[in-house]
Amino acid sequence: MNENDLSYDILKEIFNIGVGKAASMLSEIVGKKIILDIPNIIIVESEEQNKDIGKHFSALPQGALMVSSIKFEEKITGEANLLFPANKMRSFINLCIDQPEYMGCDDLNFTDMDFDIIREVGNIILNSIVGELGNTFQVSLKYTLPEVKLFNADKFKRNLKSQEDLCILLLFISFIIEDVKIEGAVIINLTLDSLNELMEMTKKMEDDLNG
């Protein structure tokens, strides 16, 4: 699937509706205007991973990453990961609690309260994105509670490369709060059966639009 396919446009629109809902919820919670956008999505199928994943991942954030993850199952099974540079998440946390965004931006010793904030942010964004897939295609999904971890970027990428039986939806995401822009990604790991199911549902919607 490439950017000229209607299926690509359908998925991108679904994901942008999801992040739009997440942005509204987060804006209401923190009392500040938050803008979320997904400028690009990439599908890497399992047989393409060794060849293409390094190329795609070169555009992902480097260094220490804050990763929030949820797992989901039923008709579509997989795991969704929200990742942002850890120092940028420090800036975001500061803005949420009305501290200067630059305060302690090099301090990666996150407190329990910091993790709670990031866990809630991740939960809202990931549930909105994956949930919008379920809403659009009328598929019920069951979710696990979100987990938040700090990762070295290279280690995180190696972990993904080792999961050769999974397909990857790679969504680049930008997060703007009070003119501070944070660029990261949402990585959705799907089984091959789940990816095929998703593409079949997308193709059916495409056929309905063309019909």
TORKOLNU-112571 format. One record per residue (C-alpha): x, y, z; residue number from 1; residue in three letters. Coordinates in Angstrom, 3 decimals. Example, Ala and Ser with C-alpha at 12.3 -4.5 7.8 and 13.67 -1.06 7.14 Angstrom:
2
<gulum><xx>12.300</xx><yy>-4.500</yy><zz>7.800</zz><num>1</num><residu>ALA</residu></gulum>
<gulum><xx>13.670</xx><yy>-1.060</yy><zz>7.140</zz><num>2</num><residu>SER</residu></gulum>
# end
This chain:
211
<gulum><xx>0.000</xx><yy>0.000</yy><zz>0.000</zz><num>1</num><residu>MET</residu></gulum>
<gulum><xx>1.343</xx><yy>3.430</yy><zz>-0.890</zz><num>2</num><residu>ASN</residu></gulum>
<gulum><xx>0.258</xx><yy>7.024</yy><zz>-0.384</zz><num>3</num><residu>GLU</residu></gulum>
<gulum><xx>-1.665</xx><yy>7.034</yy><zz>-3.662</zz><num>4</num><residu>ASN</residu></gulum>
<gulum><xx>-3.997</xx><yy>4.247</yy><zz>-2.525</zz><num>5</num><residu>ASP</residu></gulum>
<gulum><xx>-7.457</xx><yy>5.085</yy><zz>-1.256</zz><num>6</num><residu>LEU</residu></gulum>
<gulum><xx>-6.922</xx><yy>2.467</yy><zz>1.488</zz><num>7</num><residu>SER</residu></gulum>
<gulum><xx>-3.989</xx><yy>4.552</yy><zz>2.738</zz><num>8</num><residu>TYR</residu></gulum>
<gulum><xx>-6.170</xx><yy>7.657</yy><zz>2.839</zz><num>9</num><residu>ASP</residu></gulum>
<gulum><xx>-8.897</xx><yy>5.764</yy><zz>4.697</zz><num>10</num><residu>ILE</residu></gulum>
<gulum><xx>-6.513</xx><yy>4.499</yy><zz>7.383</zz><num>11</num><residu>LEU</residu></gulum>
<gulum><xx>-4.835</xx><yy>7.894</yy><zz>7.731</zz><num>12</num><residu>LYS</residu></gulum>
<gulum><xx>-8.220</xx><yy>9.581</yy><zz>8.143</zz><num>13</num><residu>GLU</residu></gulum>
<gulum><xx>-9.288</xx><yy>7.014</yy><zz>10.768</zz><num>14</num><residu>ILE</residu></gulum>
<gulum><xx>-6.091</xx><yy>7.547</yy><zz>12.745</zz><num>15</num><residu>PHE</residu></gulum>
<gulum><xx>-6.339</xx><yy>11.334</yy><zz>12.501</zz><num>16</num><residu>ASN</residu></gulum>
<gulum><xx>-9.924</xx><yy>11.222</yy><zz>13.779</zz><num>17</num><residu>ILE</residu></gulum>
<gulum><xx>-8.636</xx><yy>9.167</yy><zz>16.700</zz><num>18</num><residu>GLY</residu></gulum>
<gulum><xx>-5.820</xx><yy>11.573</yy><zz>17.561</zz><num>19</num><residu>VAL</residu></gulum>
<gulum><xx>-8.227</xx><yy>14.496</yy><zz>17.161</zz><num>20</num><residu>GLY</residu></gulum>
<gulum><xx>-10.442</xx><yy>12.988</yy><zz>19.859</zz><num>21</num><residu>LYS</residu></gulum>
<gulum><xx>-7.380</xx><yy>12.348</yy><zz>22.029</zz><num>22</num><residu>ALA</residu></gulum>
<gulum><xx>-6.219</xx><yy>15.959</yy><zz>21.605</zz><num>23</num><residu>ALA</residu></gulum>
<gulum><xx>-9.630</xx><yy>17.252</yy><zz>22.705</zz><num>24</num><residu>SER</residu></gulum>
<gulum><xx>-9.623</xx><yy>15.058</yy><zz>25.809</zz><num>25</num><residu>MET</residu></gulum>
<gulum><xx>-6.058</xx><yy>15.993</yy><zz>26.741</zz><num>26</num><residu>LEU</residu></gulum>
<gulum><xx>-6.719</xx><yy>19.704</yy><zz>26.164</zz><num>27</num><residu>SER</residu></gulum>
<gulum><xx>-9.678</xx><yy>19.529</yy><zz>28.539</zz><num>28</num><residu>GLU</residu></gulum>
<gulum><xx>-7.687</xx><yy>17.660</yy><zz>31.196</zz><num>29</num><residu>ILE</residu></gulum>
<gulum><xx>-4.610</xx><yy>19.941</yy><zz>31.245</zz><num>30</num><residu>VAL</residu></gulum>
<gulum><xx>-6.456</xx><yy>23.175</yy><zz>30.425</zz><num>31</num><residu>GLY</residu></gulum>
<gulum><xx>-4.155</xx><yy>23.962</yy><zz>27.506</zz><num>32</num><residu>LYS</residu></gulum>
<gulum><xx>-4.633</xx><yy>23.692</yy><zz>23.763</zz><num>33</num><residu>LYS</residu></gulum>
<gulum><xx>-3.060</xx><yy>20.498</yy><zz>22.461</zz><num>34</num><residu>ILE</residu></gulum>
<gulum><xx>-2.730</xx><yy>19.618</yy><zz>18.777</zz><num>35</num><residu>ILE</residu></gulum>
<gulum><xx>-2.012</xx><yy>16.076</yy><zz>17.618</zz><num>36</num><residu>LEU</residu></gulum>
<gulum><xx>-1.429</xx><yy>15.127</yy><zz>14.002</zz><num>37</num><residu>ASP</residu></gulum>
<gulum><xx>-0.367</xx><yy>12.030</yy><zz>12.058</zz><num>38</num><residu>ILE</residu></gulum>
<gulum><xx>1.382</xx><yy>13.301</yy><zz>8.920</zz><num>39</num><residu>PRO</residu></gulum>
<gulum><xx>2.414</xx><yy>9.886</yy><zz>7.635</zz><num>40</num><residu>ASN</residu></gulum>
<gulum><xx>1.737</xx><yy>6.162</yy><zz>8.074</zz><num>41</num><residu>ILE</residu></gulum>
<gulum><xx>3.762</xx><yy>3.194</yy><zz>6.848</zz><num>42</num><residu>ILE</residu></gulum>
<gulum><xx>2.864</xx><yy>-0.501</yy><zz>6.757</zz><num>43</num><residu>ILE</residu></gulum>
<gulum><xx>5.791</xx><yy>-2.920</yy><zz>7.077</zz><num>44</num><residu>VAL</residu></gulum>
<gulum><xx>4.704</xx><yy>-6.521</yy><zz>6.473</zz><num>45</num><residu>GLU</residu></gulum>
<gulum><xx>6.590</xx><yy>-9.348</yy><zz>8.170</zz><num>46</num><residu>SER</residu></gulum>
<gulum><xx>8.514</xx><yy>-10.463</yy><zz>5.071</zz><num>47</num><residu>GLU</residu></gulum>
<gulum><xx>9.691</xx><yy>-6.878</yy><zz>4.509</zz><num>48</num><residu>GLU</residu></gulum>
<gulum><xx>10.963</xx><yy>-6.209</yy><zz>7.997</zz><num>49</num><residu>GLN</residu></gulum>
<gulum><xx>14.621</xx><yy>-7.140</yy><zz>7.626</zz><num>50</num><residu>ASN</residu></gulum>
<gulum><xx>14.871</xx><yy>-5.166</yy><zz>4.396</zz><num>51</num><residu>LYS</residu></gulum>
<gulum><xx>12.814</xx><yy>-2.080</yy><zz>5.201</zz><num>52</num><residu>ASP</residu></gulum>
<gulum><xx>12.535</xx><yy>-1.622</yy><zz>8.935</zz><num>53</num><residu>ILE</residu></gulum>
<gulum><xx>15.967</xx><yy>-0.042</yy><zz>9.342</zz><num>54</num><residu>GLY</residu></gulum>
<gulum><xx>15.181</xx><yy>2.509</yy><zz>6.649</zz><num>55</num><residu>LYS</residu></gulum>
<gulum><xx>11.862</xx><yy>3.464</yy><zz>8.224</zz><num>56</num><residu>HIS</residu></gulum>
<gulum><xx>13.214</xx><yy>3.501</yy><zz>11.770</zz><num>57</num><residu>PHE</residu></gulum>
<gulum><xx>16.003</xx><yy>5.911</yy><zz>10.894</zz><num>58</num><residu>SER</residu></gulum>
<gulum><xx>13.385</xx><yy>8.673</yy><zz>11.089</zz><num>59</num><residu>ALA</residu></gulum>
<gulum><xx>12.271</xx><yy>7.705</yy><zz>14.602</zz><num>60</num><residu>LEU</residu></gulum>
<gulum><xx>13.440</xx><yy>9.534</yy><zz>17.738</zz><num>61</num><residu>PRO</residu></gulum>
<gulum><xx>16.918</xx><yy>8.677</yy><zz>19.006</zz><num>62</num><residu>GLN</residu></gulum>
<gulum><xx>18.373</xx><yy>8.373</yy><zz>22.499</zz><num>63</num><residu>GLY</residu></gulum>
<gulum><xx>16.199</xx><yy>7.657</yy><zz>25.539</zz><num>64</num><residu>ALA</residu></gulum>
<gulum><xx>12.555</xx><yy>6.932</yy><zz>24.718</zz><num>65</num><residu>LEU</residu></gulum>
<gulum><xx>9.475</xx><yy>7.032</yy><zz>26.874</zz><num>66</num><residu>MET</residu></gulum>
<gulum><xx>7.259</xx><yy>4.201</yy><zz>25.622</zz><num>67</num><residu>VAL</residu></gulum>
<gulum><xx>3.642</xx><yy>3.659</yy><zz>26.630</zz><num>68</num><residu>SER</residu></gulum>
<gulum><xx>2.083</xx><yy>0.365</yy><zz>25.488</zz><num>69</num><residu>SER</residu></gulum>
<gulum><xx>-1.295</xx><yy>-1.351</yy><zz>25.441</zz><num>70</num><residu>ILE</residu></gulum>
<gulum><xx>-2.282</xx><yy>-4.750</yy><zz>24.067</zz><num>71</num><residu>LYS</residu></gulum>
<gulum><xx>-5.617</xx><yy>-5.446</yy><zz>22.397</zz><num>72</num><residu>PHE</residu></gulum>
<gulum><xx>-7.391</xx><yy>-8.516</yy><zz>21.078</zz><num>73</num><residu>GLU</residu></gulum>
<gulum><xx>-10.537</xx><yy>-10.007</yy><zz>19.542</zz><num>74</num><residu>GLU</residu></gulum>
<gulum><xx>-11.018</xx><yy>-9.707</yy><zz>15.762</zz><num>75</num><residu>LYS</residu></gulum>
<gulum><xx>-7.821</xx><yy>-7.645</yy><zz>15.564</zz><num>76</num><residu>ILE</residu></gulum>
<gulum><xx>-4.939</xx><yy>-8.654</yy><zz>17.849</zz><num>77</num><residu>THR</residu></gulum>
<gulum><xx>-1.771</xx><yy>-6.714</yy><zz>18.538</zz><num>78</num><residu>GLY</residu></gulum>
<gulum><xx>0.090</xx><yy>-4.175</yy><zz>20.638</zz><num>79</num><residu>GLU</residu></gulum>
<gulum><xx>0.197</xx><yy>-0.392</yy><zz>20.283</zz><num>80</num><residu>ALA</residu></gulum>
<gulum><xx>3.223</xx><yy>1.597</yy><zz>21.442</zz><num>81</num><residu>ASN</residu></gulum>
<gulum><xx>3.408</xx><yy>5.360</yy><zz>21.811</zz><num>82</num><residu>LEU</residu></gulum>
<gulum><xx>6.993</xx><yy>6.619</yy><zz>21.865</zz><num>83</num><residu>LEU</residu></gulum>
<gulum><xx>8.450</xx><yy>10.063</yy><zz>22.359</zz><num>84</num><residu>PHE</residu></gulum>
<gulum><xx>11.943</xx><yy>11.284</yy><zz>23.290</zz><num>85</num><residu>PRO</residu></gulum>
<gulum><xx>12.164</xx><yy>11.114</yy><zz>27.080</zz><num>86</num><residu>ALA</residu></gulum>
<gulum><xx>13.524</xx><yy>14.661</yy><zz>27.429</zz><num>87</num><residu>ASN</residu></gulum>
<gulum><xx>10.600</xx><yy>16.016</yy><zz>25.398</zz><num>88</num><residu>LYS</residu></gulum>
<gulum><xx>8.158</xx><yy>14.204</yy><zz>27.666</zz><num>89</num><residu>MET</residu></gulum>
<gulum><xx>9.846</xx><yy>15.931</yy><zz>30.587</zz><num>90</num><residu>ARG</residu></gulum>
<gulum><xx>8.996</xx><yy>19.243</yy><zz>28.900</zz><num>91</num><residu>SER</residu></gulum>
<gulum><xx>5.420</xx><yy>18.087</yy><zz>28.369</zz><num>92</num><residu>PHE</residu></gulum>
<gulum><xx>5.030</xx><yy>17.064</yy><zz>32.015</zz><num>93</num><residu>ILE</residu></gulum>
<gulum><xx>6.342</xx><yy>20.477</yy><zz>33.100</zz><num>94</num><residu>ASN</residu></gulum>
<gulum><xx>3.743</xx><yy>22.213</yy><zz>30.933</zz><num>95</num><residu>LEU</residu></gulum>
<gulum><xx>1.008</xx><yy>19.997</yy><zz>32.361</zz><num>96</num><residu>CYS</residu></gulum>
<gulum><xx>1.886</xx><yy>21.040</yy><zz>35.926</zz><num>97</num><residu>ILE</residu></gulum>
<gulum><xx>2.494</xx><yy>24.720</yy><zz>35.034</zz><num>98</num><residu>ASP</residu></gulum>
<gulum><xx>6.279</xx><yy>24.618</yy><zz>35.321</zz><num>99</num><residu>GLN</residu></gulum>
<gulum><xx>8.637</xx><yy>26.173</yy><zz>32.736</zz><num>100</num><residu>PRO</residu></gulum>
<gulum><xx>8.941</xx><yy>23.646</yy><zz>29.907</zz><num>101</num><residu>GLU</residu></gulum>
<gulum><xx>12.744</xx><yy>23.748</yy><zz>30.020</zz><num>102</num><residu>TYR</residu></gulum>
<gulum><xx>12.977</xx><yy>23.030</yy><zz>33.780</zz><num>103</num><residu>MET</residu></gulum>
<gulum><xx>14.969</xx><yy>19.837</yy><zz>34.383</zz><num>104</num><residu>GLY</residu></gulum>
<gulum><xx>14.643</xx><yy>18.824</yy><zz>30.745</zz><num>105</num><residu>CYS</residu></gulum>
<gulum><xx>17.878</xx><yy>16.823</yy><zz>31.010</zz><num>106</num><residu>ASP</residu></gulum>
<gulum><xx>16.678</xx><yy>14.994</yy><zz>34.135</zz><num>107</num><residu>ASP</residu></gulum>
<gulum><xx>15.462</xx><yy>11.557</yy><zz>33.105</zz><num>108</num><residu>LEU</residu></gulum>
<gulum><xx>14.797</xx><yy>10.378</yy><zz>36.659</zz><num>109</num><residu>ASN</residu></gulum>
<gulum><xx>11.021</xx><yy>10.302</yy><zz>36.414</zz><num>110</num><residu>PHE</residu></gulum>
<gulum><xx>8.890</xx><yy>10.158</yy><zz>39.564</zz><num>111</num><residu>THR</residu></gulum>
<gulum><xx>5.845</xx><yy>7.968</yy><zz>40.126</zz><num>112</num><residu>ASP</residu></gulum>
<gulum><xx>3.671</xx><yy>11.016</yy><zz>39.419</zz><num>113</num><residu>MET</residu></gulum>
<gulum><xx>5.525</xx><yy>11.570</yy><zz>36.121</zz><num>114</num><residu>ASP</residu></gulum>
<gulum><xx>4.859</xx><yy>7.984</yy><zz>35.103</zz><num>115</num><residu>PHE</residu></gulum>
<gulum><xx>1.193</xx><yy>8.337</yy><zz>36.086</zz><num>116</num><residu>ASP</residu></gulum>
<gulum><xx>0.855</xx><yy>11.394</yy><zz>33.818</zz><num>117</num><residu>ILE</residu></gulum>
<gulum><xx>2.549</xx><yy>9.658</yy><zz>30.882</zz><num>118</num><residu>ILE</residu></gulum>
<gulum><xx>0.520</xx><yy>6.484</yy><zz>31.463</zz><num>119</num><residu>ARG</residu></gulum>
<gulum><xx>-2.706</xx><yy>8.491</yy><zz>31.295</zz><num>120</num><residu>GLU</residu></gulum>
<gulum><xx>-1.571</xx><yy>10.379</yy><zz>28.182</zz><num>121</num><residu>VAL</residu></gulum>
<gulum><xx>-0.577</xx><yy>7.130</yy><zz>26.497</zz><num>122</num><residu>GLY</residu></gulum>
<gulum><xx>-3.827</xx><yy>5.477</yy><zz>27.491</zz><num>123</num><residu>ASN</residu></gulum>
<gulum><xx>-5.894</xx><yy>8.309</yy><zz>25.992</zz><num>124</num><residu>ILE</residu></gulum>
<gulum><xx>-3.916</xx><yy>8.516</yy><zz>22.738</zz><num>125</num><residu>ILE</residu></gulum>
<gulum><xx>-3.585</xx><yy>4.771</yy><zz>22.116</zz><num>126</num><residu>LEU</residu></gulum>
<gulum><xx>-7.168</xx><yy>3.950</yy><zz>23.074</zz><num>127</num><residu>ASN</residu></gulum>
<gulum><xx>-8.402</xx><yy>6.755</yy><zz>20.824</zz><num>128</num><residu>SER</residu></gulum>
<gulum><xx>-6.347</xx><yy>5.558</yy><zz>17.848</zz><num>129</num><residu>ILE</residu></gulum>
<gulum><xx>-7.041</xx><yy>1.835</yy><zz>18.181</zz><num>130</num><residu>VAL</residu></gulum>
<gulum><xx>-10.580</xx><yy>2.496</yy><zz>19.361</zz><num>131</num><residu>GLY</residu></gulum>
<gulum><xx>-11.321</xx><yy>4.512</yy><zz>16.228</zz><num>132</num><residu>GLU</residu></gulum>
<gulum><xx>-10.411</xx><yy>1.450</yy><zz>14.157</zz><num>133</num><residu>LEU</residu></gulum>
<gulum><xx>-12.909</xx><yy>-0.554</yy><zz>16.196</zz><num>134</num><residu>GLY</residu></gulum>
<gulum><xx>-15.590</xx><yy>2.139</yy><zz>15.900</zz><num>135</num><residu>ASN</residu></gulum>
<gulum><xx>-15.136</xx><yy>2.556</yy><zz>12.144</zz><num>136</num><residu>THR</residu></gulum>
<gulum><xx>-15.233</xx><yy>-1.156</yy><zz>11.358</zz><num>137</num><residu>PHE</residu></gulum>
<gulum><xx>-17.669</xx><yy>-2.027</yy><zz>14.180</zz><num>138</num><residu>GLN</residu></gulum>
<gulum><xx>-15.207</xx><yy>-4.365</yy><zz>15.866</zz><num>139</num><residu>VAL</residu></gulum>
<gulum><xx>-15.173</xx><yy>-4.844</yy><zz>19.652</zz><num>140</num><residu>SER</residu></gulum>
<gulum><xx>-11.695</xx><yy>-4.876</yy><zz>21.180</zz><num>141</num><residu>LEU</residu></gulum>
<gulum><xx>-10.438</xx><yy>-5.767</yy><zz>24.654</zz><num>142</num><residu>LYS</residu></gulum>
<gulum><xx>-7.530</xx><yy>-3.740</yy><zz>26.043</zz><num>143</num><residu>TYR</residu></gulum>
<gulum><xx>-4.918</xx><yy>-4.305</yy><zz>28.722</zz><num>144</num><residu>THR</residu></gulum>
<gulum><xx>-3.958</xx><yy>-1.532</yy><zz>31.120</zz><num>145</num><residu>LEU</residu></gulum>
<gulum><xx>-1.152</xx><yy>0.692</yy><zz>29.752</zz><num>146</num><residu>PRO</residu></gulum>
<gulum><xx>2.479</xx><yy>0.073</yy><zz>30.705</zz><num>147</num><residu>GLU</residu></gulum>
<gulum><xx>5.159</xx><yy>2.780</yy><zz>30.608</zz><num>148</num><residu>VAL</residu></gulum>
<gulum><xx>8.889</xx><yy>2.116</yy><zz>30.301</zz><num>149</num><residu>LYS</residu></gulum>
<gulum><xx>12.089</xx><yy>3.951</yy><zz>29.467</zz><num>150</num><residu>LEU</residu></gulum>
<gulum><xx>14.019</xx><yy>2.439</yy><zz>26.563</zz><num>151</num><residu>PHE</residu></gulum>
<gulum><xx>17.214</xx><yy>3.125</yy><zz>24.718</zz><num>152</num><residu>ASN</residu></gulum>
<gulum><xx>16.088</xx><yy>3.751</yy><zz>21.128</zz><num>153</num><residu>ALA</residu></gulum>
<gulum><xx>18.466</xx><yy>1.180</yy><zz>19.652</zz><num>154</num><residu>ASP</residu></gulum>
<gulum><xx>17.303</xx><yy>-1.512</yy><zz>22.083</zz><num>155</num><residu>LYS</residu></gulum>
<gulum><xx>13.663</xx><yy>-0.772</yy><zz>21.323</zz><num>156</num><residu>PHE</residu></gulum>
<gulum><xx>14.304</xx><yy>-1.055</yy><zz>17.580</zz><num>157</num><residu>LYS</residu></gulum>
<gulum><xx>16.187</xx><yy>-4.341</yy><zz>18.046</zz><num>158</num><residu>ARG</residu></gulum>
<gulum><xx>13.251</xx><yy>-5.725</yy><zz>20.012</zz><num>159</num><residu>ASN</residu></gulum>
<gulum><xx>10.900</xx><yy>-4.874</yy><zz>17.177</zz><num>160</num><residu>LEU</residu></gulum>
<gulum><xx>13.191</xx><yy>-6.346</yy><zz>14.543</zz><num>161</num><residu>LYS</residu></gulum>
<gulum><xx>13.280</xx><yy>-9.620</yy><zz>16.493</zz><num>162</num><residu>SER</residu></gulum>
<gulum><xx>9.493</xx><yy>-10.026</yy><zz>16.151</zz><num>163</num><residu>GLN</residu></gulum>
<gulum><xx>9.661</xx><yy>-11.277</yy><zz>12.590</zz><num>164</num><residu>GLU</residu></gulum>
<gulum><xx>6.222</xx><yy>-12.895</yy><zz>12.684</zz><num>165</num><residu>ASP</residu></gulum>
<gulum><xx>4.504</xx><yy>-9.537</yy><zz>13.257</zz><num>166</num><residu>LEU</residu></gulum>
<gulum><xx>3.507</xx><yy>-6.794</yy><zz>10.839</zz><num>167</num><residu>CYS</residu></gulum>
<gulum><xx>3.966</xx><yy>-3.169</yy><zz>11.803</zz><num>168</num><residu>ILE</residu></gulum>
<gulum><xx>1.841</xx><yy>-0.080</yy><zz>11.316</zz><num>169</num><residu>LEU</residu></gulum>
<gulum><xx>4.178</xx><yy>2.873</yy><zz>11.798</zz><num>170</num><residu>LEU</residu></gulum>
<gulum><xx>2.445</xx><yy>6.195</yy><zz>12.446</zz><num>171</num><residu>LEU</residu></gulum>
<gulum><xx>4.581</xx><yy>9.290</yy><zz>12.748</zz><num>172</num><residu>PHE</residu></gulum>
<gulum><xx>2.920</xx><yy>11.714</yy><zz>15.162</zz><num>173</num><residu>ILE</residu></gulum>
<gulum><xx>3.460</xx><yy>15.341</yy><zz>16.143</zz><num>174</num><residu>SER</residu></gulum>
<gulum><xx>2.318</xx><yy>16.738</yy><zz>19.468</zz><num>175</num><residu>PHE</residu></gulum>
<gulum><xx>2.074</xx><yy>20.511</yy><zz>19.992</zz><num>176</num><residu>ILE</residu></gulum>
<gulum><xx>1.360</xx><yy>22.159</yy><zz>23.340</zz><num>177</num><residu>ILE</residu></gulum>
<gulum><xx>1.919</xx><yy>25.897</yy><zz>23.912</zz><num>178</num><residu>GLU</residu></gulum>
<gulum><xx>4.097</xx><yy>26.145</yy><zz>20.770</zz><num>179</num><residu>ASP</residu></gulum>
<gulum><xx>6.311</xx><yy>23.288</yy><zz>21.985</zz><num>180</num><residu>VAL</residu></gulum>
<gulum><xx>6.434</xx><yy>20.593</yy><zz>19.288</zz><num>181</num><residu>LYS</residu></gulum>
<gulum><xx>7.206</xx><yy>16.987</yy><zz>20.182</zz><num>182</num><residu>ILE</residu></gulum>
<gulum><xx>7.710</xx><yy>14.486</yy><zz>17.377</zz><num>183</num><residu>GLU</residu></gulum>
<gulum><xx>7.341</xx><yy>10.787</yy><zz>17.998</zz><num>184</num><residu>GLY</residu></gulum>
<gulum><xx>5.571</xx><yy>7.729</yy><zz>16.690</zz><num>185</num><residu>ALA</residu></gulum>
<gulum><xx>2.861</xx><yy>5.187</yy><zz>17.304</zz><num>186</num><residu>VAL</residu></gulum>
<gulum><xx>3.924</xx><yy>1.652</yy><zz>16.420</zz><num>187</num><residu>ILE</residu></gulum>
<gulum><xx>1.147</xx><yy>-0.922</yy><zz>16.142</zz><num>188</num><residu>ILE</residu></gulum>
<gulum><xx>2.310</xx><yy>-4.543</yy><zz>15.977</zz><num>189</num><residu>ASN</residu></gulum>
<gulum><xx>-0.233</xx><yy>-6.848</yy><zz>14.354</zz><num>190</num><residu>LEU</residu></gulum>
<gulum><xx>-0.323</xx><yy>-10.532</yy><zz>13.578</zz><num>191</num><residu>THR</residu></gulum>
<gulum><xx>-0.429</xx><yy>-11.256</yy><zz>9.840</zz><num>192</num><residu>LEU</residu></gulum>
<gulum><xx>-4.020</xx><yy>-12.496</yy><zz>10.176</zz><num>193</num><residu>ASP</residu></gulum>
<gulum><xx>-5.005</xx><yy>-9.260</yy><zz>11.923</zz><num>194</num><residu>SER</residu></gulum>
<gulum><xx>-3.327</xx><yy>-7.112</yy><zz>9.265</zz><num>195</num><residu>LEU</residu></gulum>
<gulum><xx>-5.113</xx><yy>-9.079</yy><zz>6.531</zz><num>196</num><residu>ASN</residu></gulum>
<gulum><xx>-8.413</xx><yy>-8.629</yy><zz>8.388</zz><num>197</num><residu>GLU</residu></gulum>
<gulum><xx>-7.783</xx><yy>-4.892</yy><zz>8.713</zz><num>198</num><residu>LEU</residu></gulum>
<gulum><xx>-6.926</xx><yy>-4.531</yy><zz>5.030</zz><num>199</num><residu>MET</residu></gulum>
<gulum><xx>-10.007</xx><yy>-6.528</yy><zz>4.006</zz><num>200</num><residu>GLU</residu></gulum>
<gulum><xx>-12.237</xx><yy>-4.221</yy><zz>6.056</zz><num>201</num><residu>MET</residu></gulum>
<gulum><xx>-10.497</xx><yy>-1.183</yy><zz>4.584</zz><num>202</num><residu>THR</residu></gulum>
<gulum><xx>-10.891</xx><yy>-2.557</yy><zz>1.057</zz><num>203</num><residu>LYS</residu></gulum>
<gulum><xx>-14.607</xx><yy>-3.146</yy><zz>1.655</zz><num>204</num><residu>LYS</residu></gulum>
<gulum><xx>-14.975</xx><yy>0.480</yy><zz>2.776</zz><num>205</num><residu>MET</residu></gulum>
<gulum><xx>-13.039</xx><yy>1.571</yy><zz>-0.328</zz><num>206</num><residu>GLU</residu></gulum>
<gulum><xx>-15.382</xx><yy>-0.469</yy><zz>-2.547</zz><num>207</num><residu>ASP</residu></gulum>
<gulum><xx>-18.432</xx><yy>1.055</yy><zz>-0.817</zz><num>208</num><residu>ASP</residu></gulum>
<gulum><xx>-17.051</xx><yy>4.569</yy><zz>-1.432</zz><num>209</num><residu>LEU</residu></gulum>
<gulum><xx>-16.390</xx><yy>3.775</yy><zz>-5.084</zz><num>210</num><residu>ASN</residu></gulum>
<gulum><xx>-19.759</xx><yy>2.077</yy><zz>-5.537</zz><num>211</num><residu>GLY</residu></gulum>
# end
